[in-house]
């Protein structure tokens, strides 16, 4: 089993954490990203996923693109340590919360990367775009805080909903998009998530990848 992924990809974090949580042995094919080049996609990617997106899971003859589909595949393939609740209603709610992570949180990170990460000088940013994104993130953070209530995790037990929502919040927090500390349930959940072994392993990879981005490129050797 091989996973095409990048620690810098918010969607790649989903199967990576899930596979750690389930204890699934797998190989990885690292797909790099730099501000200068964007994604450096392997030549076989068009064959594996015509959308040219990561993550992609290859399991024997099975080629599974898309983070959500990969998580569903892993759940059926490795049902031990379930990451979905039991019951149709509970599973539907879990999928709705997973979709918030994918479409309401992660989808807004592109603006923060473009306007905050790639523009250290605030005077050069599109302030209106940044304000709009921060407002949308804040609304979703408030919703998640309500969804958590007094639970440790979004669906009671650790699930794909937590996995999907965590990574964009973690990355957004590094680019001026952190949740308000007044959201007590969400703040406690973030701390709990970061201490979970499967998430902590992913965060080590993420830290190494971001450190590499900050390191100057080695000087070219001259004959």
C-alpha positions as CSV (number, residue, x, y, z in Angstrom):
1,X,0.0,0.0,0.0
2,X,1.4,3.4,-1.0
3,X,0.1,6.9,-0.3
4,X,1.0,9.8,-2.5
5,X,0.9,12.8,-0.2
6,X,2.6,15.9,1.2
7,X,2.7,17.0,4.8
8,X,1.9,20.5,3.5
9,X,-1.3,19.3,1.9
10,X,-4.3,19.9,4.2
11,X,-6.2,17.0,2.4
12,X,-3.2,14.7,2.6
13,X,-3.2,15.0,6.3
14,X,-6.5,13.1,6.5
15,X,-5.4,9.7,5.2
16,X,-2.0,10.0,6.9
17,X,-3.6,10.5,10.3
18,X,-6.2,7.9,9.7
19,X,-3.6,5.3,8.7
20,X,-1.5,6.1,11.8
21,X,-4.7,5.8,14.0
22,X,-5.5,2.4,12.5
23,X,-1.9,1.2,12.5
24,X,-1.9,0.5,8.7
25,X,1.6,-0.3,7.4
26,X,2.2,1.7,4.2
27,X,4.8,3.3,2.0
28,X,4.7,6.9,0.9
29,X,5.5,8.9,-2.2
30,X,6.3,12.4,-1.1
31,X,5.0,15.2,-3.4
32,X,6.9,18.4,-2.7
33,X,5.7,22.0,-2.9
34,X,7.7,25.2,-2.9
35,X,6.5,28.8,-3.3
36,X,8.6,29.1,-6.5
37,X,7.4,25.9,-8.2
38,X,4.1,25.0,-6.7
39,X,3.4,21.3,-6.5
40,X,6.1,19.1,-8.1
41,X,3.9,16.3,-9.3
42,X,5.3,12.9,-10.1
43,X,5.0,11.8,-13.8
44,X,2.7,8.9,-12.9
45,X,0.1,11.1,-11.2
46,X,-2.0,11.8,-14.3
47,X,-2.5,8.0,-14.7
48,X,-3.4,7.6,-11.0
49,X,-5.7,10.7,-10.8
50,X,-6.7,12.6,-13.9
51,X,-7.5,15.6,-11.6
52,X,-3.7,15.7,-10.8
53,X,-4.5,16.1,-7.1
54,X,-3.1,14.4,-4.0
55,X,-3.6,12.4,-1.9
56,X,-3.9,9.2,-3.9
57,X,-3.8,5.7,-2.3
58,X,-2.6,2.7,-4.3
59,X,-3.5,-0.6,-2.7
60,X,-2.6,-3.5,-5.1
61,X,-4.9,-3.0,-8.1
62,X,-7.0,-0.4,-6.3
63,X,-6.2,3.2,-7.0
64,X,-8.2,5.5,-4.8
65,X,-8.0,9.3,-5.2
66,X,-9.7,12.0,-3.0
67,X,-9.2,12.2,0.7
68,X,-12.8,11.5,1.6
69,X,-13.0,8.5,-0.6
70,X,-9.7,7.2,0.7
71,X,-11.0,7.4,4.3
72,X,-14.2,5.5,3.4
73,X,-12.0,2.9,1.6
74,X,-9.7,2.5,4.6
75,X,-12.7,2.1,6.9
76,X,-14.1,-0.8,4.8
77,X,-10.7,-2.3,4.3
78,X,-9.6,-2.0,7.9
79,X,-12.7,-1.8,10.1
80,X,-10.7,-2.3,13.3
81,X,-10.4,1.0,15.2
82,X,-13.4,2.5,13.5
83,X,-13.3,6.2,12.5
84,X,-17.0,6.6,11.7
85,X,-19.8,6.4,14.3
86,X,-22.4,3.5,14.2
87,X,-25.9,4.3,13.0
88,X,-27.0,6.1,9.9
89,X,-27.9,9.4,11.6
90,X,-24.6,9.6,13.4
91,X,-22.6,8.7,10.3
92,X,-24.5,11.4,8.3
93,X,-23.6,14.0,10.9
94,X,-20.0,12.9,10.9
95,X,-19.8,13.3,7.1
96,X,-21.4,16.7,7.3
97,X,-18.7,17.8,9.8
98,X,-16.0,16.2,7.7
99,X,-17.3,18.3,4.7
100,X,-17.1,21.5,6.8
101,X,-13.4,20.7,7.2
102,X,-12.9,20.2,3.5
103,X,-15.2,22.9,2.0
104,X,-15.5,25.6,4.6
105,X,-12.2,25.5,6.4
106,X,-9.6,24.0,4.0
107,X,-11.0,25.8,1.0
108,X,-10.3,29.2,2.6
109,X,-6.6,28.5,3.2
110,X,-5.5,29.4,-0.3
111,X,-6.2,33.1,0.4
112,X,-4.2,33.0,3.6
113,X,-1.3,31.2,1.9
114,X,-1.3,33.8,-0.9
115,X,-1.8,36.9,1.2
116,X,-0.2,36.1,4.5
117,X,2.3,33.3,4.1
118,X,3.7,34.5,0.8
119,X,3.5,38.2,1.7
120,X,5.3,38.8,5.0
121,X,4.8,42.6,4.6
122,X,1.1,43.3,5.6
123,X,1.1,46.4,3.5
124,X,1.4,44.3,0.3
125,X,-1.7,42.2,1.1
126,X,-5.2,42.2,-0.1
127,X,-6.6,43.3,3.3
128,X,-10.2,42.9,2.2
129,X,-9.7,39.3,1.0
130,X,-7.9,38.4,4.3
131,X,-10.7,40.0,6.4
132,X,-13.3,38.1,4.5
133,X,-11.6,34.8,4.9
134,X,-11.0,35.4,8.6
135,X,-14.6,36.2,9.1
136,X,-15.7,33.0,7.3
137,X,-13.3,30.9,9.4
138,X,-14.5,32.5,12.6
139,X,-18.1,31.6,11.7
140,X,-17.2,28.0,11.2
141,X,-15.1,27.9,14.4
142,X,-18.1,29.1,16.3
143,X,-20.2,26.3,14.8
144,X,-17.6,23.7,15.7
145,X,-17.5,25.0,19.2
146,X,-21.2,24.5,19.5
147,X,-21.0,21.1,17.9
148,X,-18.4,20.0,20.4
149,X,-20.4,21.2,23.5
150,X,-19.0,19.1,26.3
151,X,-17.7,16.3,24.2
152,X,-14.1,15.4,23.8
153,X,-14.5,15.0,20.0
154,X,-16.9,16.2,17.4
155,X,-18.8,12.9,17.2
156,X,-18.2,11.8,20.8
157,X,-15.4,9.4,19.8
158,X,-12.5,10.3,17.6
159,X,-13.6,10.2,14.0
160,X,-13.0,11.4,10.4
161,X,-14.8,14.6,11.4
162,X,-12.0,15.5,13.8
163,X,-9.3,14.5,11.3
164,X,-10.8,16.7,8.5
165,X,-11.4,19.8,10.7
166,X,-8.1,19.7,12.5
167,X,-5.5,20.1,9.8
168,X,-7.0,23.3,8.2
169,X,-7.5,24.9,11.7
170,X,-3.9,24.0,12.6
171,X,-2.5,25.4,9.4
172,X,-4.8,28.5,9.5
173,X,-3.6,29.2,13.0
174,X,-0.1,29.7,11.6
175,X,-1.3,32.3,9.2
176,X,-3.3,34.7,11.4
177,X,-6.4,32.4,11.2
178,X,-6.5,30.9,14.7
179,X,-9.7,30.4,16.6
180,X,-10.6,32.8,19.3
181,X,-9.5,31.6,22.8
182,X,-13.0,32.5,23.9
183,X,-14.2,29.4,22.2
184,X,-13.4,27.1,25.1
185,X,-14.6,23.8,23.7
186,X,-12.8,24.3,20.4
187,X,-9.6,25.4,22.1
188,X,-9.6,22.4,24.4
189,X,-10.3,20.1,21.5
190,X,-7.3,21.6,19.5
191,X,-5.0,20.9,22.5
192,X,-6.4,17.4,22.8
193,X,-6.0,16.7,19.1
194,X,-2.4,17.8,19.1
195,X,-1.6,15.4,21.9
196,X,-3.2,12.4,20.2
197,X,-0.4,10.1,19.1
198,X,-1.6,9.7,15.5
199,X,-1.9,13.5,15.1
200,X,1.4,14.2,16.8
201,X,3.2,11.9,14.4
202,X,1.7,13.9,11.5
203,X,2.6,17.2,13.1
204,X,6.2,16.1,13.3
205,X,6.2,15.6,9.6
206,X,4.4,18.9,9.0
207,X,7.0,20.8,11.2
208,X,9.9,19.3,9.3
209,X,8.3,20.2,5.9
210,X,7.6,23.8,7.0
211,X,11.1,24.1,8.4
212,X,12.5,23.0,5.0
213,X,10.5,25.8,3.4
214,X,12.1,28.4,5.6
215,X,15.6,27.0,5.0
216,X,17.6,28.8,2.3
217,X,18.3,26.7,-0.9
218,X,21.8,25.3,-1.0
219,X,24.2,27.2,-3.2
220,X,24.9,25.7,-6.5
221,X,28.3,24.1,-6.9
222,X,30.6,25.7,-9.5
223,X,33.3,23.8,-11.4
